[in-house]
Amino acid sequence: MHQHVAAGDIDLAIEHLLFFTCGCLIWEPVLETLPAPAWFGTGTKIGFIFGVRLIETVLGNVFIWSSSMFYTVYRHAPEWGITPTHDLNLGGVVMMAEGSIVTLGVLVWLFLRMAAEGELRQRLLEEGLDPRQVHRAVRFGRADSL
C-alpha cells in the first residue's frame, strides 16, 4: 500500500528537527562540547541559564495563557476533545515543566561544580602556585597538570 506524504508532514518534521537542533545549540556553551572562552566559566554559565530560562518562561506563559492560536493551520483534528487553543496551552505547560526540570538539574550540577572549583583553586593558591595559572587550569579542568 502506497502512502502519500503531505507537505505539512514534512514541514512538521523539519520544525521539530529545528527545535531539537536549536535546543542542543542553546545547551552547548554550558556543556562545552567545544572549548568556550576562558571568561565563560561556571558562574557565567549560571547567568546564561537564567537568561535562557527567562526567555523560555515568557514564551511558555504566552502559550499557557493564550486564548487564541498563533497560526491558522492546524493540520490534524484535535484528539480527545481538545481544541487547538487548549492544545497550545498544554504545549506551554509541557514546555515549562520540561524546562524547569532540566534547568534545576543543570543548576544543581553547576553549583556543585562551582563549589568544587573554588575549593580546588583555594588549595592550589595556598600551595603557592601562580594565580593566573591556577585560574586557567581549574577553569579548563587541568588542575592536575600543575
N, C-alpha and C positions, 0 to 999 in steps of 0.2 A: 504494500500500500504506500503510495507516494503522498507525502505531506508537504504542503506549501508553507514556506517560512515567510511570514509577513514582515514588511519593512519595520513596523512598530516593534516586533520582537527583537530585531537586530538593534534598533535604537535603544531598547531597554537593556540589552546585553552590554552594549557599549557604555551606556550610562552607569551601570553597576561596575563595570571594569574600571571606569574613570574614578568612581567613588572609592573603590578599593586601592587603586594606584595612588590617588591623592592622599588617602588616609595613611598609606605606608610612607609617603614622602614627608608628611607632617611629623611623623614619629622618628624619621631617620636622624635628624640632628640630636635627638635625645639619646637614642641607642648608639649613635656613632658607628654605623657600619662603614662609613668613610670618615677619616680623621677630620675633626672640627678644629677651628682656630683655638689657640691657647686661651683666649678670653672667654670662650663659650664653655665654662666649667659647670660644675654641678649646681651652684647657686643660680647661674644664668639660665640653666635648663629648667629649673623650678619656675622662674619668672616666665619663661617661654610657654610652659604648660599652662600657667594661669591665664596668659593671653589667649592661647588657643581655646581653652575651656570657656573663657568669656564669650568668644565669638560663637562657639557651639551652643552655649546656654541661650544666647539671644535668638539664634535660629531655631533651636528646639522649642523655645517658648512661643515663637511666632507660629510654628506648626501646631503646637498643642492648643493654643487659644484661638486659632483662626476659625472663623465661621463661614469661610468660603475657600474654594480651591484657587491655586495659583496658576493652574494650567487647565485648558479646556478639554484636552483629550484624556479620557480615562478608558483605555482600550478594553479591559475585561470588566464584565458585570460584577458588581460587588458580591462577595460571598457572605453567608451567614447574616444577611440583612444589614450589612454595614454600608453606609453611604460613602461616596468618595471623600466627603469632608471629614467624616468620622475616621476614615482610613488615614487621612493626612494627620489628624490629631493623634491617633495611635502611633503613627510613624514618629512623631515628635517625642512621644513617651518612650518608645524603644530607643531612639537616638539619645535621649537624656540619660536613660538607665545604663545603656552600654558605655556611654562616655564617662559617666560617674564612676562606674566600676573600674574601668581601665585607668582613669585619671588617679583614683585613690591608690590603686596598686602601684602605679609608676611613682607617685609622690612618696609613698612609704619607702620604696626602693631607693629613690634619690636622697631622701632624708637620712636613711641608714648609711648610704654611700658617703654623703657629705660628712657625717659624724666620723666614720672610719678614716676618711681622708684627713680630717682635722687632727685626729689623734696621731696618725702616721706622720703628718707634716710636723707636728709639735715634737714628736720623738726624734725625728731626723734633725731638726733645728737644734735640739738640746745636745745632740752629738757633735755639734759644731760645723755642720755642713753648710755650704753656700746657700743662702735663702732662695736665690733665683733658680739654682739647680734643683733644689728641693721642690719648689713650686711646680716647675715643669715636669719633673719626674713623677710627682704624685698626680698631677693633672692627667698625664698620659699613661698612668699605670705602670711606670717603670722604676718605682722607688727601690726595688730590689737590686737594681744595677748600680746604685750609689755606693 
